[in-house]
Amino acid sequence: MVREHQQELQKQLWNIANTLRGNMSADDFRDYILGLIFYKYLSDKLNRYCDELLTEDGIKFVQTDDELIKELRDECVENLGYFIAPTQLFSSLAKRGEKSEFVLDELSRVLNDIEQSTTSADSADDFNGLFEELDLNSSKLGKNPDARNKLICQVLVHLENIDFQIDNTEIDLLGDAYEYLIGQFASGAGKKAGEFYTPQQVSKILAKLVSLSCEGEERDVKSVYDPTCGSGSLLLRVAREVKSTNLEFCGQEQNPSTFNLARMNMLMHGVRYDKFDIKNDDTLEHPMHLDKRFDAVVANPPFSANWSANDLHLNDERFADYGKLAPKTKADFAFVLHMVHQLNETGTLAVVVPHGILFRGAAEGHIRKHLIENKNYLDAVIGLPAGIFFGTGIPTCILVFKKTRQHADNVLFIDASNHFEKGKAQNHLRDSDVDRIIEAYSKREQLEPEKADKYSHVAELSEIAENDYNLNIPRYVDTFEEEDAVDLDAVATDLTELETKMHSVDEDIADFCSQLNIKAPFPLNKEQV
């Protein structure tokens, strides 16, 4: 029942998005519709909370007077992190919008007041600037105020008419629907939008990898970190896998719009404001969590991005021990070393990187060798299919790192590049593909030979050293399929039989032509046949 409701909810939301966005780009319209859904979530949540507090008084939140509102404000800010007045509830503005009243100015005030309600509270950092991308005066919404108001009223009314709650599972339903829309906008907007969203099946693999203990069982994860967290979906996926109700989330995101999405996404999934710490800045140049170490680190950083590669970074504790920096035009190893630094001694790091990181030489080759030979942190290399990420078809892989490794004398290689479902614009990993990767990783040396053959290989460190620390997967996992040998005698026999049949047909044709007293169309000799 819940699943069917969720699917119907997703369908309705995407229909609203497609109907109302007009000529606006997906990236622009995303900010409006997701921002208004978030406003509805905050409004409905606070309304229910206040109604429960007022149960003994026999009144509803919308019926309260000014004196009672003041008391409720303090209660809400302390426990929810924010406050919305009864007249500013989403339902109130939606009713006015249904009557075609002008609500743009009031809506702007409401969104600003929500942020202002947290000014002196512990939740201030998590609410500051949350709605700044919702420019209600933008010409993108319409050529004049009336046109813009009409569009926004349509969105308010449509959203108010959707039932976000079933069997008290509103948070999960709404939060997952919100994440569904993020994914839909990413898939529709190409590379730019794809940068802030990791496909769910890839997120599932990363989350499962960091939630497994050395014995393949679930481990106790209390904190998770993503230095390029995008919309926060990967962090939330880890929470789902470890089934923790007290997980600490930390992340950093450079793009301001996506930073806002991440904070909204956390709150929409019921994560309390004091349980997540997401910052807005460049992780490599201005890291915000250097004093912390985490049980789990996950990331899908931008592939081969530019960074400063300033020599001053050689004195940075994240990079100093390696002697060389990642190239200026390929920051992949800069992100890896940053994440390794943030990992605690018993934690697990799983990161998506482009294949080039496995075999490129110069500084990257030096760093790769140091990570394996001196640090011995690399635990696994997992090759993924091409074309599974939004906006790019380049082959990618997952690297798994641990500072304390049970299998300290080897590295596991998995080639999952040929196991996927082909799509028109994008390939997809199936549940069976995900399960096979996780099984190969968790069982490692104990994987049955028929399952490991041409799929995985446990390489001793000496084997990697012999390959000069080149990690290109085909060096370790042989996926070559030999073609059956050609039986020349059988081919000769088939040709002889075919020649005999053709000659017989020619004779039949010649007889037929003779009966009709016409010349045969070809000479009947063995050479011609």
N, C-alpha and C positions, 0 to 999 in steps of 0.2 A: 504493500500500500504506500509506504513512504517513498519507495523507489519510483513508483508510477507518478506520485505527486511531484517529486523532484524533476522528473523528465518533462512533465507538463509545465512546471514552473520555468524551466530553462527555455522551453519552446516559446512561451509567452514573452519572456524577457527579450529573447533575440528577435522576435517579431516586432516588438516595440522599437527596438534599436534600429532595425532595418526600415521600418515605416517612417520613423521620425527624423532620421539623420539627414535625409535629403542629399544635398550636394556636399555636405560636410564630410571631411575625411574621418575614417574610423578612429584615428588617433585623437582627433579633436572631440568627436562626439562621445568617445569613451569617458573622458573626464566629466562630462555633464551627467550622463546617465548613471555612472558608477557613483558619482558624488551625491546625487539625489537618492539613490538606493541606500547609501550610507546614512544620509540624513533621516530617511524613513526608519532605518534600523535603530538609530539612537533614540528617535522620538518614540517609537513603539515600545522599546525596552524600558525607557524611563517612565512612560505612561503606566505600564503594567506594574513596575516597581512601586510607584507612588500609590496606585490603587490598592496594592497589598498592604502598604503602610496605613492606609486610611480605612481598612476593612472594619475595624472596631468602631470607627466614627460613623459608619454607614453612609459615606459619601464617596464620590469619585474625584479623581484628580482635577478634572475639568470644572468641578463645582467649588473648588477651594477659594478662600478669600486671601487677601494680601498678606495677612499675618501668618497664616498657615503655610503659604507659599514660601515665605522666608525660612521657616523651620525646615521645610522639605528641601529647599535649595542646599542648605548645609549638609543634610543627610545624603542627598544625591551626589554632591561633589566629593564627599568623603568616601562613599562606597562605589559609585559608578564613575567618578572622575569628571563629571560635567553636569549641567542643568539646562532644561528647556522649560520655559513658562507654558502654562496651559494654552494660552492664545497662540503660541508659536509651534504647537505640535503639527506634525506633517498632515494629519487628518484635517486640521483646521484650515490650513492653506489649500489643501486639495479641494475642500468643499467650496472655498471662494473661487478657486480656479474653474470648478465645474459650472459656476455661474458666470464665467467669463470676466470676473473682476480682475483688476490690474494688481498683480501680486509680486512683481519683480522687486520693487523697492523693499517690501516687507520681507521677502525671502532673503535678500542680501543682509538685512538687519539680523534676521534669525541666525543665519550661518555665522555671522560675526559674533553674535551674542553667545553662541555655543562655545566658541573659542575663548571669548572673554571670561566665561564662567569658570574657567580653569586657571585663570591668571596666577593666583596665589596658592594653587593646589599642587600636590605632587605630580599630578597628571599633566601639568602645563606643557612640558616638552613634547608629549605625545599627541597633543591636540593643536599645538601652535601651527598655523598655516595649513591646516588640513584641507580647507576649502578654497585655497587661494587660486586654484586653477579654474574655478567656476566663475568665469567672468560673464555675468548676466547682461552686461552692456555690449558684448561683442557682436560685431556685424555678422559673425558666422552663424548666429542664431536667427538672424533676420535683418532686413534693411532698416527697420524702424522699431521703436519700443513696442508698439502694438503687435507687430509680427513676432518679435522675440517673446513677448508675454504669452501669445497664443500657443507657441511651441512648448514653452515651459509648462503652461497649464495642462497641455495634453499629456506630457510626461507625468506630472503629478497625479492626474486623474487615473491614468492607466496603472500606475504603480499602486495607488490606493485601492484599486479594484482587484488586485491580485492577493490571494490568500497565501501568506508566507508561513503559516503555522499549521501543523498537523500533529496531533498527539504530543504536544509540548516539545517538539523537536525544532522549533523555529530557528535557533541559532545555527544548527548544522545545515538545515535546508537553505536558509538565506545565505549563509557563509559559502556553501558549496555552489549555490547559484551565482553568487558574486564572482567566485573563482572561475566558474564556467564562462561567464561573460568576458573575463580577462583573457582567457584562452581563445575565445572566439575573436575578440578584437585583435589579438596577436596574430592569429592565423590569417586574418583578413587584411592586415596592414603590412605584411612582409617583414623584411629584415629589421626595420626600425623598431616595430612593436615586439618582434620576436626576441629582442635583446633583454626584455624584462620578464620573459616567461619561458620556463622550461617545460617541455611536454610532460604530461603526467606519468607516462610509463618510465621515462628517464628519471624523473623525480622519485618514483617508487624504487628504482634500482639503487639510487644514491642513498635514500633513506634506509632501505633494508641493509645495505652494506655497513652503514655506521651504527646500526642497531644490533648487529650480531656480535656475540662474544667470540673468543678464539675457538670455542668448542661448537660454534654454529648455533648457539642458543641466544635468546634475547638477553641483552646486558642492561645494566642499570645506567641510563643516560639522564643526567640532571640538567645539562646545559648544551645548547646547540648554537652554532655561529655560522653565518653566511656573509662573507665580506663583499659580495656583489649580489645582494639579496633581491634586487628587482622588486616584484610585487609581493614577495614574502611567501609565495606558494611552496617553495622548497622547504623552508623552515617548518611550515605547517604540516607538510608531508611527513617530516621526521617525527613530529609530535604524534601523528596518527599511527606510525609504525611502532614507536616505543610505548604507546598507550600510557603516557605519563600525564598526570593531572597537575603536576607541579614543576613543569619544565621552564627553564630560563631561556628566553630567546634574545639573541643579539645579532645585529646585522648592520650593514652599511650600504648605502646606495647613492651614487653620484647624481643621478637625474632627479630634479626636484619633484616632477610630476609622479614619477614612479615611486619615489620616497613616500609621497602622500598615499599612494595606492597600498604600499606595504603596511603602513600604520592602520589604514582603514581595514585591510584584509585581516590583520591581527584581531582588531576589535570585533569585526563581523563574525569571527570564529570563536568568540567568547574568551579570548585571551585578555586578562585584566591588564590595565594600563601599567601596573607596577611589575608585570612579569615579562615585559619586552623592552628592549633598548635598541632602537633603530636610529642611526645617524645619517645625515645627509652631507657627504663630502667624498672626495677622491680617496679611496682606500690605500692606494700605493703611496701617494704623496702626503696624505693627512690621515693616517689611521686613528680610529677613535677608541679602540678597545685593547691597546697594547698591554695593559696591565692585567688582562684576564687570560685564563687558559680554559679550554672547553673539552667536554667529553666527546662531542661530535662536531665536526666541521664539514660542511657541504657547500658546493658552489658550482655554478656554470658561468665562469667569467667570460667577458667578450673575447672572441678568438683573435689571437695575434694583434692585440691593440697596441697603440702607441703609448709610450710613457717617457718621462724625462731621462731615465737612465743616468741621472746626474752622479758624478763620481762621489759626491758627498754621501750617497747611499751606501758606499763601501764601509762607512763608519756606523751605519744603521745596524742595530742588533739583529734585525731580520735577515740581513744579507752578508754581514761582515765575514762570517766564518767560511763563506764559499769562495772568496777571492775574486770573483768576477760577477758582473751584473748581467741580467737578461738584456738582449739587444733592444735598442730604442724603438724599433718597429715591431717587436715581438715580445710583449710583456707576459707571455704565458708562464714562464718560470718565475717571474717576479711575484705573480699571484700565488703560485705553488709555495714558494719559500715563505711568503707572508702567512699563508695558512698553516704551514708546518710549524711556524713560530707560535701560533695561537693555540696549537693542539697541546693538551696535557699529556702526561707520561703514559696514561693508560687509554687514551682516546683513539678515535679512528677518523681519518680524513678521506673523503671521496670527492673527486673533482673531475669535471668534464674538460677535456683539452683537445686541440686539433692534433692529428696524427704526426705532424711535423716535429712536435716536441720529443717524439720518441727517437729520432735519428739525426736531427740537425746537429752540425758540428760547432766548432769555435766555442764561444762562451757557453752555449747551451749544452754542448757535449761535456765541457768541464764541470758544469753544475750537476748534470745527470750522473756523472761518474762519482762526484763527491757525495751525492745523496745515497748512492748504492754502496760504494766501497768504504767510505769513512763513516757515514751516518747509519747506513743499513736500515733506512726507514721505508723503502718501497716494498709493499706487500703484494700488489697485484696490478696487472695491466689488462684491461678489458676492451677489446675492439668492438665498436658499435657499427651498425649499418650506416651507409651514406644516406643523406636526404631525410633524416628524421627530425631535424631542427627547422624552425620557421625561417625562411629567407636564405638558407644556405644548404648546398648539397655536399659540402666537403666532408670527408670521413673524419670521425671523431673517436675518442676512446675515453675510458674512465681510469684514472690512476687512484690507487688506494694506498695510503700511507699510515704507518703506525710507528710510534717511538719505541714501544715495547712489543716485539714480535714473537709469537709462539714458533713460527716457522722461520727462524732467523738465518737459515742456511740456504733459502731458496726464494724464488719469486714466481707467482702463479701467472701464466698467460692464458687468456681466454679469447678466442676469435668468434665473436657472435655476429660478424659482419654480414653473413649470408642468411641470417634467420630473422625474417621480418615479413610484413605484409605490404605489398607494393600498392601505393596510392597514386592518384592522378597528379596532385601537386606536391604531395609529401608522403614519405613512407612511414609505416607505423610498426611499433613493437607490440606483439600480442602478449597476452598474459602468459602463454606457454613459453614465449621467448624470455620474458622476465624471469620466470620460475627456473628456467634452465641455467641462466646466468648465476642466480643465487645458489642453486644446488651445486654448480661447479665450484663456486667460491667457498661455500661452507664445507664441502666434503674434501676438496683439494686433492691430496694424494689418495684418498679412499674412494674417489669416484670410479665407478665401474669402467673397465677398459673400453667397452663398446660406446659408452657415453663420452669418454675423454678423447677418443680417436678423432683426429681432424677438428677438434673443438677446443681442447685445453692441453696445457703442458706445464709441468712443474720444472722450472729451470734452476739448477744449482747456480750459486753465485759464480762458481768457476766457469760455467758455460757462458754467463753474461760477460765475464771478464774476457773470455776468448773472443767474443764478438765486439770487443772494445767498447762495451757499455752501450752499444746500439740496441735499442729496445723494439725495433721494428718487428711486429708480431709474426710475419711469415718466416722470420729466422728461427722461431721457436715452435710455432704451430703449423704443421704441414697440412694444408687444405687441398693440395693438388690431387685431382682425380684422374687416375690413369685410364686412358681409353682402351677398350678391348683390342688385342692384337688382331691384325687382318690375316685371315686364313686364305692365302693365295691359291691353294689347291681348290678350295671351295668356290672361290671367285671364278676360276677357270672352268670348273664344271658348270656353274650357272650360265656362263657365257656360251658354252657349247650347247646347252639345252635351249637357250634363247635363240641361237643361230638356227638350230634345227626347226624350231617352231616358226620362225620367220620364213624359212625356205618353204615349209609346208604351206603357209598362207599364200606365198607368191605363186605356188603351183596351182592352188585353188583359184586364184584370181586369173591366172593364164587360161585355165580350162573354161572359166566363165566367159572370158573375152573371145575365146575360140568359138564357143557356141553362138555368140552374137555376131561372129564374123568381123570382129574389130581387132586392131593391133593392141597387144599388151602395153601398158604405159612404162614398162621398164624391162631391161634385159634380165633374163633369169639365169644368172650365173653366181657361183659361190662368192666371187670377189665383190660383186655388186651388192649382194646381200650383206 
